[in-house]
């Protein structure tokens, strides 16, 4: 039977694996994304704030990753985001 701390650690490890996979996917698509941004159609996404929103979301993910790495025990903010 898992203790609450074991359960939290398991969730942290799963979250880290997910984020590692997202990072790897983005690295694989980086050349394609670079070309897509240069396309004329990308202007609409620049103007309507889609790119800005994506940048903000990735910034939030990055902040959470740093929070996970920097603390031996997860903060209340991180635990709340996990639904605890």
C-alpha positions as CSV (number, residue, x, y, z in Angstrom):
1,X,0.0,0.0,0.0
2,X,1.3,3.4,-1.0
3,X,1.6,6.1,1.6
4,X,0.5,9.6,0.8
5,X,4.2,10.7,0.3
6,X,4.8,7.7,-2.0
7,X,1.7,8.6,-4.0
8,X,2.9,12.2,-4.3
9,X,6.4,11.1,-5.4
10,X,4.8,8.8,-8.0
11,X,2.8,11.6,-9.4
12,X,5.9,13.8,-9.5
13,X,7.8,11.2,-11.4
14,X,4.9,10.6,-13.8
15,X,4.6,14.4,-14.4
16,X,8.4,14.6,-15.0
17,X,8.2,11.7,-17.6
18,X,5.3,13.5,-19.4
19,X,7.2,16.8,-19.5
20,X,10.3,15.0,-20.8
21,X,8.3,13.5,-23.6
22,X,6.7,16.8,-24.5
23,X,10.2,18.4,-24.6
24,X,11.4,15.6,-26.9
25,X,8.4,16.0,-29.2
26,X,9.0,19.7,-29.5
27,X,12.6,19.2,-30.3
28,X,11.7,16.7,-33.0
29,X,9.2,19.2,-34.5
30,X,11.4,22.2,-34.1
31,X,12.6,22.4,-37.8
32,X,9.0,22.0,-39.0
33,X,7.7,24.6,-36.6
34,X,10.4,27.0,-37.7
35,X,9.3,26.6,-41.3
36,X,5.6,26.9,-40.4
37,X,6.1,30.2,-38.5
38,X,7.6,31.7,-41.7
39,X,4.5,30.8,-43.8
40,X,2.1,33.7,-44.7
41,X,-0.7,31.9,-42.9
42,X,1.2,32.2,-39.6
43,X,0.5,35.9,-39.6
44,X,-3.1,35.2,-38.4
45,X,-1.8,33.3,-35.4
46,X,0.7,36.0,-34.6
47,X,-2.1,38.7,-34.7
48,X,-4.7,36.8,-32.7
49,X,-2.4,36.0,-29.8
50,X,-2.1,32.2,-30.3
51,X,1.7,32.3,-30.3
52,X,1.8,34.5,-27.3
53,X,-0.6,32.2,-25.4
54,X,1.5,29.2,-26.2
55,X,4.6,30.9,-25.0
56,X,2.9,31.8,-21.8
57,X,1.7,28.2,-21.2
58,X,5.2,26.8,-21.9
59,X,6.6,29.4,-19.4
60,X,4.2,28.1,-16.8
61,X,5.2,24.5,-17.5
62,X,8.8,25.6,-17.2
63,X,8.2,27.3,-13.8
64,X,6.5,24.1,-12.5
65,X,9.4,22.0,-13.7
66,X,11.8,24.2,-11.9
67,X,9.7,24.1,-8.8
68,X,9.7,20.3,-8.9
69,X,13.5,20.2,-9.3
70,X,14.3,22.8,-6.7
71,X,12.4,21.4,-3.8
72,X,12.7,18.1,-2.0
73,X,9.1,18.3,-1.0
74,X,6.5,19.6,-3.4
75,X,5.0,23.0,-2.7
76,X,1.3,23.6,-2.0
77,X,0.9,25.1,-5.5
78,X,2.3,22.0,-7.2
79,X,0.2,19.7,-5.0
80,X,-2.9,21.7,-5.7
81,X,-2.2,21.4,-9.4
82,X,-2.1,17.6,-9.0
83,X,-5.5,17.7,-7.3
84,X,-4.3,17.0,-3.7
